[in-house]
């Protein structure tokens, strides 16, 4: 039976092109679960699951034209349930108080924090005086101050003295919630240590994850021994996934030049690696005529390349982008083995569904968003390019690879730019020329050299491979440094409203997946998102959950109450405002006057007093005429004004103040986040 009305015929015309919508529907269900401000009960999951089953039944019962709608509804329900199941499966204790004392644990990984300090991830944690059923499954500790720079093998059991606290909530209402990130990583406490680390039990084989992490560290150290400086750190990062050897300065220049995707292992790395191994094996077989006449060189190459890709995935640490790349590569190699052609846009969708089914929290991950946006756009654009007539020889053939590289940089950069800007508040303006210069070095020198290094190092013939990796890495870092130093290379943008990325995603999916002229309706999504983003208004007042920092919007931008301290909140606020300034610079602006640790702020419809310390508060006469009082200490007696002391801020979280009809209205992080698993511990 053919569908009636407009929807039925429209869907029938899309037959053969609907599978990519499965990823969109599945991701929509996951997104709806994360958007909730309450934790669903079993009855809610039962209702959603029932709706999905009914939808599947309708898909079998209804005509073929309308079946995709029912299947899409079932996939939305499936995404919702899978997200909830994953959140409960990873549940682990979260530290409920601030802790200072001995910490014992097994080293899972060693990396670097954003402040360039070594950072330990420990499991099998033991805390003094804390019951095992209340002890976090994993803790993350930065080694600061006098803590020595150490080399610890994963699997080593250590003991140290550390300051620990529960994962922090959003720095402002609606901001990034680190508690959610930590929940899915099973990190129940974070902190720092300034003391020496003692080894209780040396590293020993114990579990696949520890073994892979130890192998990563061994290979990374071997690479850095042969390639010095940031070039060695970069080579280790792209070949093993260990970024601890790359300085924060180098990381920042890679970001500012839009080349950071060459640091984080992604589809480009996986593709280059697999293509090199595939070509090496295929032409190696062809060089042996008796073998080449009896077996398919392509299939042998595919059989060798697939486990290499799987090993690279495990070594890289199962990053979202790497998982996506592996699934797509596996589909392509599987198609070769089965003598079939891989439908590339379908492989992107299949990769998205598989990655999200395994880790639905990845939907909120910037790397996932940028990786899949770039991959889908590249597949669609190059499928259109391949359909164009090919004529000409000579110069045309020479320029074609250059044009393809330029087009891929432009397409990938354009598709991923909104997600990068929304998550990181930065836009790199010279990404296309930077990628044109640095991209070939990755494909011609670094990745092939890395493969040859792994093959030749055991027999002592690695010198040519080391040269390839060394000079390729140095060239890429040099390009990044030159591009990042160009005036205006980077600009800042404010954090967009919550609706912006969904509008861009659904609109982009419509343009890329839908067949026919109707696809251009999807452009309305990004255009509306651009309008909303351009009109975003930042809060006039921000208050940290510690009560130790406030920020007021002034004529020069955000003015901060102190030049240092609460730096995490300060940096997050300024980034979300779309400003590239330091905390000290923001403090030096006009707009706040502080005397004897008392700051008075006049806002439309409200007078505010900000007090730090018990001594300063004791000098006040009640609220001293203010409508709102903010203090970083606990107050013992009630006051005749709206009071946010340290005790109340622990309940409300960070505050933001906006002007609504000329009146200051306060919002709290707790109210915006709601009662979720990660916010109720």
C-alpha positions as CSV (number, residue, x, y, z in Angstrom):
1,X,0.0,0.0,0.0
2,X,1.4,3.4,-1.0
3,X,1.3,6.2,1.6
4,X,-1.3,8.9,1.3
5,X,-0.9,12.7,1.6
6,X,2.5,14.3,1.3
7,X,4.6,12.4,3.8
8,X,4.1,9.0,2.3
9,X,5.3,9.8,-1.2
10,X,8.1,11.9,0.1
11,X,9.4,9.0,2.2
12,X,9.0,6.5,-0.6
13,X,11.2,8.7,-2.8
14,X,13.9,8.4,-0.1
15,X,14.1,4.6,-0.1
16,X,17.7,3.4,-0.2
17,X,18.8,6.6,1.5
18,X,17.1,6.5,4.9
19,X,19.6,4.5,6.9
20,X,21.7,7.5,8.0
21,X,18.6,8.9,9.7
22,X,18.9,6.0,12.1
23,X,21.9,7.6,13.7
24,X,20.1,10.9,13.9
25,X,17.0,9.3,15.6
26,X,19.2,7.3,18.0
27,X,21.2,10.4,18.9
28,X,18.0,12.3,19.4
29,X,16.8,9.9,22.1
30,X,20.2,10.1,23.9
31,X,20.0,13.9,23.7
32,X,16.5,14.0,25.2
33,X,17.7,11.9,28.1
34,X,20.6,14.2,28.8
35,X,18.3,17.3,28.5
36,X,16.1,16.1,31.4
37,X,16.3,18.0,34.7
38,X,15.1,15.0,36.7
39,X,16.3,11.4,36.9
40,X,13.8,9.1,35.2
41,X,12.2,6.4,37.3
42,X,11.8,2.7,36.2
43,X,8.2,3.6,35.3
44,X,9.5,6.2,32.9
45,X,11.8,3.8,31.2
46,X,9.0,1.2,31.0
47,X,6.8,3.7,29.3
48,X,9.5,4.8,26.8
49,X,10.4,1.1,26.1
50,X,6.7,0.3,25.6
51,X,6.4,3.2,23.1
52,X,9.4,1.9,21.2
53,X,7.9,-1.6,21.0
54,X,4.5,-0.2,19.8
55,X,6.4,1.9,17.2
56,X,8.1,-1.2,15.9
57,X,4.8,-3.0,15.7
58,X,3.3,-0.1,13.7
59,X,6.3,-0.3,11.4
60,X,5.4,-3.9,10.6
61,X,1.7,-3.2,10.4
62,X,1.6,0.1,8.5
63,X,2.3,0.6,4.8
64,X,5.9,0.9,3.7
65,X,5.7,4.6,3.2
66,X,5.1,5.4,6.8
67,X,7.2,2.6,8.4
68,X,10.3,4.8,8.5
69,X,8.6,7.2,10.9
70,X,7.6,4.4,13.2
71,X,11.2,3.0,13.1
72,X,12.6,6.4,13.8
73,X,10.3,6.7,16.9
74,X,11.5,3.3,18.1
75,X,15.2,4.4,17.6
76,X,14.5,7.5,19.7
77,X,13.1,5.4,22.4
78,X,16.1,3.0,22.2
79,X,18.5,5.9,22.5
80,X,16.7,7.2,25.6
81,X,16.8,3.8,27.3
82,X,20.4,3.0,26.3
83,X,21.6,6.4,27.8
84,X,19.8,5.6,31.1
85,X,21.1,2.1,31.2
86,X,24.7,3.3,30.6
87,X,24.5,5.9,33.4
88,X,23.4,3.3,35.9
89,X,25.9,0.7,34.8
90,X,28.9,3.1,35.4
91,X,27.5,4.2,38.8
92,X,30.3,4.4,41.4
93,X,30.7,6.2,44.7
94,X,31.4,9.9,44.7
95,X,33.4,11.5,47.5
96,X,30.9,13.4,49.7
97,X,33.3,15.8,51.4
98,X,36.8,17.4,51.2
99,X,39.5,15.0,52.1
100,X,43.1,15.5,53.1
101,X,45.3,12.6,53.9
102,X,46.9,9.4,52.6
103,X,45.7,8.0,49.3
104,X,46.6,4.6,48.1
105,X,45.8,3.4,44.6
106,X,47.0,1.6,41.4
107,X,48.2,3.8,38.5
108,X,45.8,3.4,35.6
109,X,47.3,6.3,33.5
110,X,49.6,9.3,33.7
111,X,48.9,12.3,31.6
112,X,49.1,16.1,31.9
113,X,46.5,18.7,33.0
114,X,45.6,21.9,31.2
115,X,48.1,23.7,33.5
116,X,50.9,21.3,32.2
117,X,51.2,19.4,35.5
118,X,51.6,15.6,35.6
119,X,48.3,14.0,36.5
120,X,47.7,10.5,37.9
121,X,44.5,8.4,37.4
122,X,44.3,5.8,40.2
123,X,41.9,2.9,40.8
124,X,41.7,0.3,43.6
125,X,41.6,3.4,45.8
126,X,42.0,3.3,49.6
127,X,41.3,6.4,51.7
128,X,42.0,6.7,55.4
129,X,38.8,6.5,57.4
130,X,36.6,6.1,54.4
131,X,34.6,2.8,54.1
132,X,35.2,0.8,50.9
133,X,31.6,1.2,49.8
134,X,31.9,5.0,49.9
135,X,35.4,5.1,48.3
136,X,35.5,6.4,44.7
137,X,36.3,3.8,42.1
138,X,38.8,6.1,40.5
139,X,40.5,9.4,41.6
140,X,42.5,11.9,39.5
141,X,45.3,13.8,41.2
142,X,47.5,16.6,39.7
143,X,51.1,16.7,40.9
144,X,51.8,20.3,41.7
145,X,54.3,22.4,43.6
146,X,57.1,20.3,45.0
147,X,55.7,17.0,43.7
148,X,58.5,15.5,41.5
149,X,58.1,14.8,37.8
150,X,57.9,11.0,37.8
151,X,57.7,8.1,35.4
152,X,55.3,5.5,36.8
153,X,54.3,2.4,34.9
154,X,50.5,1.7,34.8
155,X,49.8,-1.0,37.3
156,X,52.2,0.4,40.0
157,X,50.5,0.7,43.4
158,X,51.5,4.0,45.0
159,X,50.7,6.0,48.2
160,X,50.8,9.8,48.5
161,X,49.2,12.5,50.5
162,X,46.6,14.5,48.6
163,X,43.8,17.0,48.8
164,X,40.6,15.5,47.3
165,X,37.2,16.9,46.7
166,X,34.1,15.8,44.8
167,X,34.0,16.7,41.1
168,X,33.0,20.3,40.6
169,X,29.7,21.4,39.3
170,X,29.1,24.0,36.5
171,X,30.9,27.4,36.9
172,X,27.7,29.0,36.0
173,X,24.1,27.9,35.5
174,X,23.8,26.0,32.2
175,X,27.6,25.7,31.8
176,X,29.7,22.6,31.3
177,X,29.0,20.1,34.1
178,X,32.3,18.4,35.0
179,X,30.4,16.1,37.4
180,X,28.6,14.5,34.4
181,X,31.9,14.0,32.6
182,X,33.5,12.4,35.8
183,X,30.4,10.2,36.4
184,X,30.8,8.4,33.1
185,X,34.5,8.1,33.6
186,X,33.8,6.7,37.1
187,X,36.0,9.4,38.6
188,X,34.6,10.0,42.1
189,X,37.1,12.6,43.3
190,X,39.7,15.0,42.0
191,X,42.5,16.8,43.7
192,X,46.2,17.6,43.9
193,X,49.4,16.6,45.8
194,X,52.6,18.4,46.6
195,X,54.3,15.5,48.3
196,X,56.6,12.7,47.1
197,X,55.1,9.5,45.8
198,X,56.0,6.2,47.4
199,X,55.8,2.9,45.4
200,X,54.1,0.1,47.4
201,X,54.0,-2.6,44.7
202,X,55.9,-2.4,41.4
203,X,53.9,-2.7,38.2
204,X,52.9,-6.1,37.1
205,X,50.5,-7.5,34.5
206,X,46.9,-7.2,35.7
207,X,44.2,-6.7,33.2
208,X,43.9,-5.7,29.6
209,X,43.5,-2.0,30.2
210,X,46.6,-1.8,32.4
211,X,48.6,-3.9,29.9
212,X,47.6,-1.6,27.0
213,X,48.4,1.5,29.0
214,X,51.8,0.1,29.9
215,X,52.5,-0.7,26.3
216,X,51.5,2.8,25.3
217,X,54.0,4.2,27.8
218,X,56.8,2.0,26.6
219,X,56.3,2.8,23.0
220,X,55.8,6.5,23.7
221,X,59.1,6.5,25.7
222,X,60.9,4.7,22.9
223,X,59.7,7.3,20.4
224,X,60.7,10.3,22.6
225,X,64.1,8.7,23.2
226,X,64.7,8.8,19.4
227,X,63.0,12.1,18.6
228,X,63.7,15.0,21.0
229,X,61.6,17.9,22.3
230,X,58.0,18.7,21.3
231,X,58.6,16.8,18.0
232,X,59.0,13.6,20.0
233,X,56.0,14.5,22.2
234,X,53.9,15.1,19.0
235,X,55.1,11.9,17.4
236,X,54.3,9.9,20.5
237,X,50.8,11.5,20.7
238,X,49.8,10.6,17.1
239,X,51.4,7.2,17.1
240,X,50.4,5.9,20.6
241,X,47.8,8.3,21.9
242,X,50.1,9.5,24.8
243,X,50.0,13.3,24.9
244,X,51.9,13.7,28.1
245,X,55.2,14.5,26.2
246,X,53.7,17.5,24.3
247,X,54.1,20.9,26.1
248,X,51.1,23.1,26.7
249,X,52.6,25.8,24.5
250,X,52.7,23.4,21.6
251,X,49.2,22.2,22.3
252,X,48.0,25.8,22.3
253,X,49.7,26.7,19.0
254,X,48.1,23.6,17.4
255,X,44.7,24.8,18.6
256,X,45.2,28.3,17.4
257,X,46.3,27.2,14.0
258,X,43.3,24.7,13.7
259,X,45.8,21.8,13.5
260,X,44.9,20.1,16.8
261,X,43.0,17.4,15.0
262,X,46.5,16.3,13.9
263,X,47.3,15.8,17.6
264,X,44.2,13.9,18.8
265,X,44.1,10.6,17.0
266,X,41.2,10.7,14.6
267,X,40.0,9.5,11.2
268,X,42.9,11.0,9.4
269,X,45.5,9.1,11.4
270,X,43.5,5.8,11.1
271,X,43.0,6.2,7.4
272,X,46.6,7.1,6.7
273,X,47.9,4.2,8.8
274,X,45.5,1.6,7.3
275,X,46.1,2.9,3.7
276,X,49.9,2.7,4.2
277,X,49.7,-0.9,5.6
278,X,47.2,-1.9,3.0
279,X,49.4,-0.6,0.1
280,X,52.5,-2.1,1.7
281,X,51.0,-5.6,1.9
282,X,49.2,-5.4,-1.4
283,X,52.2,-4.4,-3.4
284,X,54.4,-6.8,-1.4
285,X,52.1,-9.7,-2.5
286,X,52.3,-8.4,-6.1
287,X,56.1,-8.6,-6.0
288,X,55.9,-12.4,-5.5
289,X,54.2,-13.7,-8.7
290,X,53.5,-17.3,-7.5
291,X,51.6,-15.9,-4.6
292,X,49.9,-13.1,-6.5
293,X,48.5,-15.6,-9.0
294,X,46.9,-17.7,-6.3
295,X,45.5,-15.2,-3.8
296,X,43.8,-11.9,-4.0
297,X,46.3,-9.3,-3.0
298,X,43.5,-6.9,-2.0
299,X,41.9,-9.4,0.4
300,X,45.3,-10.3,2.0
301,X,46.0,-6.6,2.5
302,X,42.6,-6.1,4.0
303,X,43.1,-9.1,6.4
304,X,46.4,-7.6,7.6
305,X,45.2,-4.0,7.8
306,X,42.1,-4.9,9.9
307,X,44.0,-6.2,13.0
308,X,46.5,-3.3,12.6
309,X,43.6,-0.9,12.8
310,X,42.2,-2.7,15.9
311,X,45.6,-2.6,17.6
312,X,45.8,1.2,16.9
313,X,42.4,1.7,18.3
314,X,43.3,-0.1,21.6
315,X,46.6,1.7,21.8
316,X,45.0,5.1,21.2
317,X,42.8,4.7,24.2
318,X,39.4,4.3,22.5
319,X,38.9,8.0,21.8
320,X,35.5,8.8,20.3
321,X,37.0,10.0,17.0
322,X,39.2,6.9,16.8
323,X,36.3,4.6,17.4
324,X,34.4,6.2,14.6
325,X,37.4,5.9,12.3
326,X,37.9,2.3,13.2
327,X,34.3,1.3,12.5
328,X,34.4,3.1,9.1
329,X,37.7,1.4,8.2
330,X,36.4,-2.0,9.3
331,X,33.3,-1.5,7.1
332,X,35.5,-0.6,4.1
333,X,37.9,-3.5,4.6
334,X,34.9,-5.9,5.2
335,X,33.5,-4.7,1.9
336,X,36.7,-5.7,0.2
337,X,36.7,-9.1,1.8
338,X,33.1,-9.7,0.7
339,X,33.6,-8.2,-2.8
340,X,31.1,-5.4,-2.1
341,X,31.2,-1.7,-2.3
342,X,31.0,0.2,1.0
343,X,28.4,2.9,1.2
344,X,30.4,5.6,2.9
345,X,27.6,7.7,4.3
346,X,26.0,4.6,5.7
347,X,29.3,3.7,7.3
348,X,29.4,7.0,9.0
349,X,25.9,6.4,10.3
350,X,26.8,2.9,11.4
351,X,29.8,4.1,13.2
352,X,27.8,6.7,15.0
353,X,25.2,4.2,16.1
354,X,27.8,1.7,17.3
355,X,29.9,4.4,19.2
356,X,26.8,5.8,20.8
357,X,25.4,2.4,21.8
358,X,28.7,1.7,23.5
359,X,29.1,5.1,25.1
360,X,26.0,7.3,24.7
361,X,27.6,10.0,26.7
362,X,29.8,10.6,23.7
363,X,27.0,12.7,22.2
364,X,28.0,15.5,24.5
365,X,31.7,15.1,23.7
366,X,33.1,17.9,21.4
367,X,35.4,15.4,19.7
368,X,32.5,13.2,18.8
369,X,30.5,16.1,17.4
370,X,33.3,17.6,15.4
371,X,34.5,14.2,14.1
372,X,31.2,13.1,12.8
373,X,30.2,16.5,11.4
374,X,33.5,16.6,9.4
375,X,33.3,12.9,8.3
376,X,29.7,13.2,7.0
377,X,30.4,16.5,5.2
378,X,33.5,15.0,3.5
379,X,31.6,11.9,2.4
380,X,28.7,13.9,0.9
381,X,30.9,16.5,-0.8
382,X,33.4,14.1,-2.3
383,X,30.5,11.8,-3.6
384,X,29.3,14.9,-5.5
385,X,32.8,15.6,-6.8
386,X,33.3,12.1,-8.0
387,X,30.1,12.4,-10.0
388,X,31.6,15.3,-12.0
389,X,33.0,14.6,-15.5
390,X,36.8,14.1,-15.5
391,X,38.6,15.5,-18.4
392,X,42.1,16.7,-19.1
393,X,45.6,15.4,-18.4
394,X,49.0,16.7,-17.5
395,X,48.7,19.8,-15.3
396,X,45.1,18.8,-14.4
397,X,46.4,15.5,-12.9
398,X,49.1,17.4,-11.0
399,X,46.7,19.9,-9.5
400,X,43.9,17.4,-8.7
401,X,45.5,16.2,-5.4
402,X,46.2,19.7,-4.3
403,X,42.6,20.7,-5.0
404,X,41.4,17.7,-3.2
405,X,43.4,18.5,-0.1
406,X,42.3,22.1,-0.2
407,X,38.7,21.1,-0.6
408,X,38.9,18.5,2.2
409,X,40.4,21.1,4.6
410,X,37.7,23.6,3.7
411,X,34.8,21.2,4.0
412,X,36.0,19.5,7.3
413,X,36.9,22.9,8.8
414,X,33.5,24.4,7.9
415,X,31.5,21.4,9.1
416,X,33.3,21.1,12.4
417,X,33.7,24.9,13.1
418,X,30.3,25.5,14.7
419,X,30.9,22.7,17.2
420,X,34.4,23.7,18.0
421,X,33.4,27.4,18.5
422,X,30.4,26.4,20.7
423,X,32.4,24.1,22.9
424,X,35.8,26.0,23.0
425,X,34.7,29.6,22.2
426,X,37.5,29.9,19.7
427,X,37.6,30.3,15.9
428,X,40.9,29.8,14.0
429,X,40.8,31.8,10.8
430,X,43.8,30.3,8.9
431,X,42.9,26.6,9.3
432,X,42.7,25.9,5.5
433,X,46.2,27.1,4.6
434,X,47.6,25.6,7.8
435,X,46.2,22.2,6.9
436,X,47.3,22.6,3.2
437,X,50.9,23.0,4.5
438,X,50.9,20.5,7.4
439,X,48.6,17.8,6.1
440,X,51.0,16.2,3.5
441,X,53.7,15.9,6.2
442,X,51.4,13.8,8.2
443,X,50.5,11.5,5.4
444,X,53.9,11.3,3.7
445,X,56.3,11.4,6.6
446,X,54.9,11.0,10.2
447,X,52.5,8.1,9.9
448,X,54.4,6.0,7.3
449,X,57.6,6.7,9.3
450,X,55.9,5.6,12.5
451,X,54.9,2.3,10.9
452,X,58.4,1.7,9.5
453,X,59.8,2.6,13.0
454,X,57.7,-0.1,14.6
455,X,58.9,-2.6,12.0
456,X,62.6,-1.7,11.8
457,X,63.4,-0.7,15.4
458,X,63.6,-4.3,16.7
459,X,66.4,-5.1,14.1
460,X,68.3,-1.8,14.6
461,X,67.5,-0.3,11.1
462,X,65.1,2.5,12.3
463,X,67.3,5.5,11.3
464,X,65.4,6.4,8.1
465,X,62.1,6.0,9.9
466,X,63.3,8.2,12.7
467,X,64.3,10.8,10.2
468,X,60.9,10.7,8.6
469,X,59.0,11.1,11.9
470,X,61.4,13.7,13.3
471,X,61.3,16.1,10.3
472,X,57.6,15.5,9.7
473,X,56.7,16.4,13.2
474,X,59.0,19.4,13.4
475,X,57.6,20.7,10.1
476,X,54.0,20.4,11.4
477,X,54.9,22.2,14.7
478,X,56.7,24.9,12.7
479,X,53.6,25.5,10.5
480,X,51.4,25.6,13.6
481,X,53.7,28.2,15.3
482,X,53.9,30.4,12.2
483,X,50.2,30.4,11.6
484,X,49.3,30.9,15.2
485,X,51.6,33.9,15.4
486,X,49.7,35.8,12.6
487,X,47.8,38.7,14.0
488,X,44.1,37.9,14.2
489,X,44.7,34.1,13.8
490,X,42.2,33.4,16.5
491,X,39.0,35.2,17.6
492,X,36.6,34.4,20.4
493,X,32.9,33.9,20.4
494,X,30.4,33.7,23.2
495,X,28.8,30.4,24.3
496,X,25.6,30.0,22.2
497,X,22.1,29.2,23.5
498,X,21.3,25.5,24.1
499,X,19.2,25.3,20.9
500,X,22.0,26.3,18.5
501,X,23.8,23.0,18.1
502,X,20.7,20.9,17.7
503,X,19.4,23.3,15.0
504,X,22.7,23.1,13.2
505,X,22.8,19.3,13.5
506,X,19.3,18.6,12.3
507,X,19.6,21.2,9.5
508,X,22.9,19.8,8.4
509,X,21.6,16.3,8.4
510,X,18.7,17.4,6.2
511,X,21.0,18.9,3.7
512,X,23.4,15.9,3.6
513,X,21.0,13.0,3.8
514,X,17.7,14.0,2.2
515,X,17.5,13.5,-1.6
516,X,16.1,16.1,-3.9
517,X,15.4,19.8,-3.7
518,X,13.7,19.4,-0.3
519,X,17.1,19.1,1.3
520,X,17.7,22.8,1.1
521,X,14.9,23.3,3.6
522,X,17.5,22.2,6.1
523,X,19.4,25.4,5.7
524,X,16.8,27.1,7.8
525,X,18.3,25.3,10.9
526,X,21.8,26.8,10.7
527,X,20.4,30.2,9.7
528,X,18.1,30.3,12.7
529,X,21.0,29.1,14.9
530,X,23.1,31.9,13.6
531,X,20.5,34.5,14.5
532,X,20.1,33.0,18.0
533,X,23.9,32.9,18.5
534,X,24.3,36.5,17.3
535,X,21.7,37.7,19.7
536,X,23.0,35.9,22.8
537,X,23.2,38.0,26.0
538,X,25.6,37.0,28.7
539,X,24.7,37.4,32.4
540,X,25.4,40.7,34.0
541,X,26.4,39.0,37.2
542,X,28.3,35.7,37.9
543,X,29.1,34.2,41.3
544,X,31.4,31.2,41.9
545,X,30.1,28.4,44.0
546,X,33.0,29.0,46.5
547,X,31.7,32.5,47.1
548,X,35.2,33.8,46.5
549,X,34.8,35.4,43.1
550,X,32.2,37.5,41.3
551,X,32.1,38.9,37.8
552,X,30.1,41.9,36.7
553,X,29.6,42.9,33.1
554,X,30.9,46.4,32.5
555,X,31.5,48.7,29.6
556,X,34.9,47.1,28.8
557,X,33.6,43.6,29.4
558,X,33.5,41.3,32.4
559,X,35.1,42.8,35.5
560,X,36.4,40.2,38.0
561,X,36.7,40.8,41.8
562,X,40.2,39.5,42.1
563,X,43.3,39.0,39.9
564,X,44.0,35.4,40.9
565,X,42.3,32.5,42.7
566,X,39.2,30.6,41.5
567,X,41.0,30.6,38.2
568,X,38.9,27.7,36.8
569,X,35.7,29.7,37.1
570,X,37.4,32.9,35.9
571,X,38.7,31.3,32.8
572,X,35.4,29.6,32.0
573,X,33.5,32.9,32.4
574,X,35.8,34.8,30.2
575,X,35.8,32.1,27.5
576,X,32.0,31.9,27.6
577,X,31.9,35.7,27.2
578,X,33.9,35.4,24.1
579,X,37.0,37.2,25.4
580,X,40.7,36.4,25.1
581,X,42.0,38.1,28.2
582,X,43.6,37.0,31.4
583,X,42.0,37.0,34.8
584,X,44.4,39.7,35.9
585,X,43.4,41.9,32.9
586,X,39.7,41.4,33.6
587,X,40.3,42.4,37.3
588,X,42.0,45.7,36.3
589,X,39.0,46.9,34.4
590,X,36.8,49.7,35.7
591,X,33.5,48.7,37.3
592,X,34.2,47.2,40.7
593,X,35.5,49.0,43.8
594,X,36.8,46.9,46.7
595,X,37.7,48.3,50.1
596,X,38.7,46.2,53.1
597,X,37.5,43.0,51.3
598,X,34.0,44.5,50.8
599,X,32.8,45.1,47.2
600,X,29.7,47.1,46.5
601,X,27.9,46.7,43.2
602,X,24.9,48.7,41.9
603,X,22.8,46.8,39.4
604,X,19.5,47.8,37.9
605,X,16.9,47.1,40.6
606,X,19.4,45.7,43.1
607,X,22.2,46.7,45.4
608,X,24.8,43.9,46.0
609,X,27.5,43.5,48.6
610,X,30.3,40.9,48.2
611,X,32.2,40.1,51.3
612,X,35.3,37.8,51.7
613,X,36.3,36.7,55.3
614,X,34.6,36.7,58.7
615,X,36.5,39.9,59.8
616,X,35.1,41.9,56.8
617,X,31.6,40.6,57.5
618,X,31.8,41.6,61.1
619,X,32.3,45.2,60.1
620,X,28.9,45.3,58.3
621,X,25.8,46.5,59.9
622,X,23.5,43.7,58.8
623,X,23.2,43.9,55.1
624,X,24.3,47.5,55.1
625,X,21.4,48.6,52.9
626,X,22.1,46.0,50.2
627,X,19.4,43.8,48.6
628,X,21.8,40.8,48.0
629,X,24.7,39.7,50.1
630,X,27.3,37.2,48.9
631,X,30.0,35.8,51.3
632,X,32.6,33.1,51.1
633,X,32.1,32.2,54.7
634,X,29.2,30.6,56.6
635,X,27.0,33.1,58.4
636,X,25.5,32.2,61.7
637,X,22.6,34.5,61.9
638,X,19.9,35.3,59.3
639,X,20.0,38.7,57.6
640,X,17.2,41.0,56.3
641,X,18.4,40.6,52.7
642,X,18.8,37.8,50.1
643,X,21.9,36.0,51.4
644,X,24.2,33.6,49.7
645,X,26.8,32.5,52.1
646,X,29.2,29.5,51.6
647,X,26.7,27.0,53.1
648,X,23.9,28.1,50.8
649,X,26.2,28.3,47.7
650,X,27.1,24.6,48.3
651,X,23.4,23.8,47.8
652,X,22.7,26.2,44.9
653,X,26.0,26.0,43.1
654,X,27.2,29.0,41.0
655,X,24.9,31.9,40.4
656,X,24.1,34.0,37.4
657,X,22.1,37.3,37.3
658,X,20.2,38.5,34.2
659,X,18.2,41.6,33.6
660,X,14.6,40.8,32.9
661,X,12.3,43.8,32.3
662,X,14.9,45.9,34.1
663,X,15.0,43.8,37.2
664,X,17.9,41.6,38.2
665,X,16.9,37.9,38.4
666,X,19.2,35.3,39.9
667,X,19.5,31.7,38.6
668,X,21.3,28.8,40.2
669,X,23.4,26.0,38.8
670,X,21.5,23.5,40.9
671,X,18.1,24.5,39.5
672,X,19.4,24.4,35.9
673,X,21.2,21.1,36.2
674,X,18.3,19.4,38.0
675,X,18.5,16.2,40.1
676,X,20.5,13.8,38.0
677,X,22.6,10.8,39.1
678,X,25.8,12.9,39.0
679,X,24.3,15.9,40.8
680,X,22.7,14.1,43.7
681,X,25.7,12.3,45.1
